Amino acid sequence: MEKTKKSKTLLNELAATAICGNDISSSCLYVSALAIIYAGQYAWLALLIVAGVLFLFRKIYGEVVGALPLNGGAYNALLNTTSKSTASLAATLTLLSYMATAVISASEAMHYVHSIWKLLPVVWATILLLAVFMGLTILGIGESAKVAIGIFIFHLLSLTVLSLFCFWHIAENGFDTLMSNYERPLEGGLAAAIFFGFSAAMLGISGFESSANFVEEQDEGVFPKTLRNMWVIVSIFNPLMAFLALAILPISTVDQHQEALLAFMGTNVGGSWLSAFISLDAALVLSGAVLTAFVGVSGLLERMTLDRILPNFLLKKNRRGAPYRIIILFFLLSVSILLITMGELGALAGVYTISFLLVMMLFGVGNILLKIKRSRLPRPERAAPIAILLAIAAVIVAVVGNMIMNPAYVQVFLEYFIPAFLLVSIMLNRTALLRFQLRVIKYLFEPIRQFVDRSNQKILQVIDRINDQEFVFFTNHDNVAVLNQVMLYIKKNEHTKKLKIVAVLENGQKVPDRLKSDVEVLDREYPEIDIEFVEVEGVFGPKIIRELSEKWNIPINFMFIGSPGDGFPYRIHELGGVRLII
């Protein structure tokens, strides 16, 4: 029963392909123009080479994810073959790639809408679009898949319609434009054209890595089919669009219409309605790429949180099972980047380009490590070692080519990558950093602590010396009420822990028994003061007071008596400074 219930929430082949396919299939909107700009009339060849590289990656991804069918993509592959720190490198690159994808795709989608409706505020519309797909993802991957399927089918239909109109145009007008384009000389020669065209065209497979980031949401056996389907789409439409553009448009005009080449092709072969149709499709499929980013990053960050790289509070899910806190966090990060760049997203292209290509390369490295370190792990298919090395080499060539073509990309990439990786590294090593922080605090404040301890000890010693001073009260007949007044006076006015209650007795005189018992009562009532009852033989007067003061080393002014009566033989000043307290 549990299995049946769970299977209803998993994605079938169409739904899973649509979610990641919207991203990779939207590449034909820009990659054909890029390939023509750099490879000229051989753009279609550069795009076919890219399709060949992607074919190699089908096996690479299929082996790794088949052996480790968990969300996380390259991060998961490296986590199970290397260390968390190395895996975090892949995770950071993937996160940056998704952030750039979401922001660039959303912004470009709204620019296409703006080309149809000029009054649209692009930046605010972009934020609204990001918010819409945030809400859609929070509703659950099932609801997201329905929208993705609609966009995906409409996009394939649009490309098919545009292709048919282009073929009709060629049939009516011939191949004169194509032949004219082939007569153009290539700057730098054929090898340089293919090299730079291939490097630029490698951006056309962005999104291929997304399926591996939500594989746990896919039904059994669906993942390799998504890889096959994405490869077929890229292999057909990307070279085809470049070829049709070369057959319809002079190469000199491609650069002028780089941002909306397919819409411009629609204008030439079908009129303004076809251009508007393609622009609408572009807005929709680029919006679908935003959805791909949200779904992919949800699976990635959830896996990182489960591995305790990110705070556990991000794991909280809603009733539909969506990690809504992760989704909201990604939305906020994307909006912050959009506002920081003020909608000028050219700089993000460097982040998008290098991070995506490095993720692909790390996935190939993960496959090699899986073969070496986890050779006994069962897997549904295996990539040939030579194929893996060729795929990694191709990605490295593309990275180098993009760095040569756009040197500024490296600086921009590092400006985003270094803070992001530092943040992930801090979370990864937070316990060690907290221990180091404790050591620093202890080192800095240890002298202060020692000073406080020494001061505290000295102050306590002073207090003890003050309280060690003993006091004396002379009596031989007072009752407990009078003695209690004495205790209250001493407690309120003097600093002491010791009191002698002294009875001076003449020959044959005895103190009342009640006086001793009263003193015992007071001793229990005032435990903070040590009360000692002392009997002294003699006659109470100045002489015995001086003798006791010298004997006990107690100053006379620390000796108390009650107020004497009329029959007392001495005046107060004759007693040497004894104090009256009652």
FITOR-78759 format. One record per residue (C-alpha): x, z, y; residue in one letter. Coordinates in steps of 0.02 Angstrom, whole numbers, padded with zeros to 5 digits, always signed. Example, Ala and Ser with C-alpha at 12.3 -4.5 7.8 and 13.67 -1.06 7.14 Angstrom:
! residues 2
+00615+00390-00225A+00684+00357-00053S
This chain:
! residues 582
+00000+00000+00000M+00142+00045+00119E+00230-00118+00083K+00073-00219+00116T+00045-00130+00280K+00224-00159+00335K+00225-00343+00287S+00081-00379+00407K+00191-00330+00554T+00338-00441+00504L+00366-00612+00581L+00342-00772+00485N+00452-00926+00501E+00359-01004+00649L+00348-00842+00748A+00531-00794+00722A+00590-00971+00760T+00484-00978+00917A+00554-00815+00987I+00737-00869+00973C+00699-01055+00981G+00631-01049+01158N+00802-00994+01217D+00906-01121+01124I+00784-01265+01147S+00776-01235+01335S+00959-01282+01342S+00916-01468+01348C+00851-01437+01525L+01027-01411+01589Y+01155-01448+01454V+01124-01636+01452S+01167-01647+01636A+01321-01537+01613L+01383-01642+01468A+01360-01804+01567I+01450-01733+01719I+01603-01688+01616Y+01599-01814+01472A+01517-01960+01560G+01448-02092+01442Q+01510-01994+01292Y+01402-01842+01328A+01294-01876+01175W+01452-01872+01068L+01506-01704+01140A+01332-01636+01103L+01340-01701+00924L+01506-01611+00901I+01421-01453+00963V+01285-01480+00833A+01422-01493+00702G+01497-01327+00758V+01325-01249+00752L+01306-01311+00574F+01461-01211+00528L+01388-01056+00611F+01230-01071+00506R+01329-01019+00352K+01429-00888+00449I+01272-00802+00515Y+01181-00824+00351G+01318-00737+00252E+01341-00590+00370V+01158-00554+00402V+01113-00588+00220G+01239-00454+00168A+01193-00336+00311L+01011-00371+00357P+01005-00252+00505L+00973-00280+00690N+01122-00293+00804G+01202-00462+00768G+01389-00464+00799A+01385-00277+00837Y+01314-00239+00665N+01439-00355+00580A+01589-00271+00662L+01517-00096+00644L+01516-00115+00455N+01689-00192+00446T+01790-00112+00586T+01767+00037+00703S+01630+00087+00824K+01741+00050+00973S+01770-00130+00915T+01586-00151+00876A+01544-00083+01049S+01646-00226+01124L+01530-00351+01039A+01378-00249+01091A+01432-00249+01274T+01459-00437+01272L+01290-00465+01190T+01204-00352+01316L+01284-00444+01462L+01233-00610+01384S+01052-00554+01369Y+01048-00484+01546M+01116-00646+01617A+00996-00746+01508T+00844-00646+01566A+00887-00654+01751V+00945-00835+01755I+00801-00899+01647S+00669-00805+01747A+00741-00863+01912S+00758-01044+01856E+00579-01040+01787A+00515-00985+01957M+00619-01118+02044H+00531-01249+01938Y+00363-01175+01988V+00423-01172+02168H+00456-01360+02156S+00270-01381+02119I+00203-01242+02233W+00315-01226+02386K+00236-01064+02448L+00296-00963+02297L+00419-00822+02344P+00550-00851+02209V+00633-00679+02203V+00471-00580+02196W+00397-00703+02072A+00552-00680+01964T+00529-00492+01965I+00346-00514+01920L+00391-00630+01776L+00517-00503+01709L+00384-00368+01723A+00258-00475+01629V+00375-00500+01482F+00426-00318+01487M+00243-00273+01466G+00219-00404+01331L+00367-00338+01232T+00303-00160+01250I+00138-00218+01173L+00236-00260+01015G+00331-00404+00938I+00171-00472+00860G+00092-00502+01030E+00257-00571+01096S+00266-00693+00951A+00095-00766+00991K+00150-00809+01168V+00318-00873+01106A+00234-00989+00980I+00123-01064+01114G+00271-01096+01230I+00379-01163+01088F+00250-01290+01027I+00212-01347+01205F+00398-01370+01239H+00426-01476+01083L+00272-01579+01129L+00338-01604+01306S+00509-01661+01245L+00426-01780+01123T+00314-01853+01259V+00463-01875+01376L+00563-01958+01237S+00423-02081+01199L+00406-02130+01382F+00595-02152+01392C+00596-02265+01240F+00452-02365+01314W+00549-02383+01476H+00704-02442+01382I+00599-02565+01283A+00532-02640+01443E+00693-02637+01547N+00828-02658+01416G+00999-02575+01402F+01073-02637+01565D+01091-02461+01638T+01169-02397+01477L+01294-02540+01472M+01335-02515+01655S+01369-02331+01622N+01485-02374+01478Y+01586-02488+01591E+01630-02342+01705R+01810-02282+01686P+01834-02106+01619L+01933-01988+01728E+02074-01913+01626G+02038-02019+01473G+01925-02002+01322L+02008-01845+01251A+01990-01747+01414A+01810-01806+01432A+01764-01749+01257I+01858-01584+01281F+01773-01536+01443F+01606-01609+01390G+01611-01510+01228F+01658-01350+01322S+01511-01370+01440A+01393-01424+01300A+01429-01267+01197M+01311-01177+01316L+01175-01276+01231G+01177-01162+01079I+01144-01003+01177S+01005-00911+01088G+01068-00950+00913F+01133-00771+00901E+00965-00696+00948S+00884-00709+00777S+01016-00591+00705A+00968-00458+00833N+00789-00439+00770F+00810-00483+00586V+00725-00320+00533E+00564-00384+00613E+00567-00544+00510Q+00487-00568+00340D+00596-00589+00188E+00686-00756+00182G+00638-00803+00360V+00808-00776+00444F+00904-00923+00366P+00756-01035+00405K+00764-00989+00589T+00948-01040+00589L+00905-01206+00507R+00761-01240+00627N+00864-01201+00782M+01004-01313+00719W+00883-01458+00689V+00809-01442+00864I+00979-01436+00949V+01049-01578+00843S+00904-01693+00887I+00848-01658+01064F+01011-01615+01154N+01107-01774+01108P+00946-01875+01122L+00909-01817+01300M+01088-01856+01352A+01078-02029+01274F+00909-02067+01354L+00973-02007+01524A+01122-02125+01509L+01005-02268+01460A+00889-02239+01610I+00994-02168+01752L+01161-02215+01827P+01289-02078+01796I+01316-02064+01984S+01138-01998+02006T+01149-01866+01870V+01252-01745+01973D+01126-01756+02116Q+00983-01704+02000H+01079-01586+01887Q+00960-01438+01907E+00805-01538+01858A+00872-01690+01766L+00730-01703+01640L+00598-01692+01775A+00688-01830+01870F+00691-01934+01711M+00503-01905+01697G+00481-01972+01874T+00577-02131+01831N+00488-02169+01667V+00312-02100+01694G+00285-02056+01875G+00254-01894+01968S+00128-01828+01841W+00258-01832+01702L+00385-01749+01817S+00260-01610+01854A+00221-01596+01668F+00406-01575+01626I+00429-01451+01769S+00284-01348+01700L+00361-01355+01527D+00529-01301+01599A+00449-01151+01684A+00362-01102+01523L+00508-01123+01404V+00628-01035+01523L+00501-00894+01527S+00508-00898+01338G+00696-00874+01350A+00661-00715+01450V+00554-00655+01305L+00697-00695+01185T+00812-00586+01289A+00689-00439+01287F+00660-00450+01100V+00844-00473+01059G+00906-00333+01170V+00774-00214+01101S+00842-00237+00925G+01022-00221+00983L+01002-00065+01090L+00891+00019+00960E+01028-00007+00830R+01159+00062+00951M+01050+00213+00987T+01026+00247+00802L+01215+00244+00788D+01223+00375+00928R+01315+00264+01050I+01169+00276+01172L+01062+00431+01210P+00931+00473+01079N+00789+00480+01206F+00791+00289+01205L+00723+00290+01026L+00550+00347+01082K+00419+00221+01026K+00238+00190+01072N+00093+00174+00950R+00135-00009+00922R+00311+00035+00867G+00398-00039+01020A+00549+00056+01093P+00472+00053+01266Y+00609+00155+01350R+00741+00028+01299I+00630-00114+01362I+00599-00028+01530I+00785+00009+01549L+00828-00175+01518F+00697-00227+01645F+00770-00111+01776L+00947-00174+01743L+00890-00355+01758S+00796-00323+01920V+00946-00231+01993S+01059-00381+01957I+00931-00498+02034L+00921-00393+02193L+01110-00367+02203I+01138-00556+02196T+00987-00586+02310M+00931-00726+02196G+01097-00820+02211E+01134-00822+02025L+01278-00945+02018G+01400-00801+01988A+01301-00745+01835L+01338-00910+01751A+01515-00847+01720G+01450-00689+01637V+01327-00790+01535Y+01453-00921+01480T+01601-00813+01429I+01502-00669+01354S+01395-00784+01246F+01545-00881+01181L+01643-00723+01144L+01495-00653+01047V+01494-00810+00939M+01681-00793+00910M+01665-00609+00863L+01530-00652+00738F+01652-00769+00653G+01783-00631+00652V+01653-00514+00578G+01623-00638+00437N+01809-00643+00395I+01820-00452+00396L+01665-00445+00286L+01750-00556+00158K+01908-00449+00161I+01838-00273+00171K+01666-00292+00091R+01699-00426-00039S+01589-00343-00171R+01438-00333-00056L+01303-00453-00121P+01252-00595-00005R+01135-00745-00024P+01263-00873+00035E+01446-00886+00078R+01535-00981+00216A+01696-01069+00170A+01852-00992+00250P+01905-01159+00323I+01732-01179+00402A+01745-01006+00481I+01916-01043+00554L+01856-01211+00622L+01704-01128+00703A+01809-00991+00783I+01936-01119+00845A+01795-01224+00920A+01728-01074+01016V+01902-01031+01079I+01921-01210+01139V+01754-01195+01230A+01806-01031+01312V+01970-01107+01371V+01882-01263+01432G+01756-01164+01534N+01896-01059+01609M+01988-01216+01662I+01831-01296+01733M+01773-01137+01820N+01919-01016+01850P+01808-00903+01956A+01701-00869+01802Y+01839-00758+01731V+01842-00643+01882Q+01653-00630+01891V+01643-00597+01704F+01770-00456+01717L+01678-00380+01866E+01525-00358+01756Y+01609-00331+01588F+01732-00193+01634I+01603-00071+01708P+01482-00106+01565A+01614-00079+01431F+01676+00079+01518L+01499+00148+01517L+01476+00109+01333V+01648+00183+01295S+01604+00342+01389I+01446+00361+01285M+01542+00324+01126L+01676+00454+01165N+01567+00578+01259R+01609+00729+01149T+01796+00701+01170A+01773+00677+01357L+01670+00836+01370L+01806+00933+01278R+01936+00860+01395F+01828+00910+01543Q+01821+01088+01477L+02010+01091+01462R+02030+01027+01640V+01907+01155+01707I+01995+01294+01612K+02164+01237+01677Y+02102+01227+01857L+02005+01389+01858F+02113+01496+01741E+02214+01569+01887P+02052+01613+01975I+01983+01691+01817R+02141+01793+01794Q+02134+01848+01977F+01952+01900+01956V+01993+01994+01796D+02138+02085+01877R+02036+02124+02032S+01892+02183+01926N+02008+02296+01827Q+02087+02369+01983K+01919+02398+02065I+01856+02485+01910L+02013+02593+01909Q+01981+02641+02091V+01800+02681+02050I+01856+02785+01902D+01981+02880+02010R+01845+02913+02137I+01723+02968+02005N+01855+03076+01919D+01851+03195+02066Q+01770+03354+02003E+01646+03457+02104F+01600+03642+02092V+01438+03734+02123F+01441+03923+02127F+01290+04015+02061T+01246+04159+01948N+01057+04172+01961H+00981+04006+02020D+00840+03932+01916N+00822+03756+01849V+00726+03695+02003A+00867+03745+02120V+00998+03673+02003L+00900+03510+01995N+00905+03499+02185Q+01093+03521+02173V+01104+03378+02047M+00996+03264+02154L+01104+03299+02306Y+01266+03263+02212I+01197+03105+02132K+01139+03039+02299K+01285+03089+02409N+01442+03107+02303E+01545+02994+02189H+01580+03096+02035T+01552+03108+01850K+01604+03290+01831K+01526+03451+01893L+01572+03630+01858K+01432+03756+01878I+01528+03919+01903V+01460+04096+01889A+01576+04230+01965V+01538+04392+01876L+01595+04566+01925E+01644+04695+01792N+01506+04715+01664G+01394+04584+01745Q+01313+04449+01638K+01224+04288+01683V+01044+04270+01632P+01019+04176+01468D+00900+04059+01556R+01040+03999+01668L+01139+03933+01520K+00986+03849+01447S+00944+03774+01617D+01118+03700+01627V+01096+03623+01455E+00931+03547+01513V+01017+03471+01665L+01158+03404+01556D+01031+03308+01454R+00933+03252+01607E+01087+03182+01695Y+01193+03102+01556P+01298+03005+01683E+01370+03171+01749I+01471+03285+01636D+01410+03462+01675I+01519+03609+01624E+01462+03791+01640F+01605+03912+01676V+01601+04102+01688E+01738+04183+01796V+01771+04370+01813E+01798+04432+01990G+01715+04455+02157V+01648+04301+02244F+01738+04276+02407G+01873+04177+02496P+02010+04238+02380K+01933+04180+02216I+01881+04017+02295I+02063+03980+02344R+02124+04032+02171E+02002+03919+02080L+02039+03775+02201S+02225+03786+02162E+02197+03813+01976K+02080+03665+01953W+02156+03557+02090N+01987+03540+02174I+01983+03541+02364P+01876+03681+02436I+01767+03556+02529N+01713+03489+02357F+01643+03662+02315M+01460+03700+02352F+01352+03853+02369I+01173+03886+02410G+01126+03965+02577S+01179+04149+02573P+01060+04290+02616G+01075+04426+02747D+01174+04539+02629G+01315+04412+02602F+01477+04497+02661P+01563+04341+02730Y+01530+04216+02865R+01528+04035+02808I+01685+03986+02901H+01780+04127+02811E+01755+04041+02642L+01883+03904+02684G+01766+03754+02697G+01641+03781+02557V+01487+03672+02589R+01307+03724+02594L+01194+03601+02504I+01034+03702+02481I
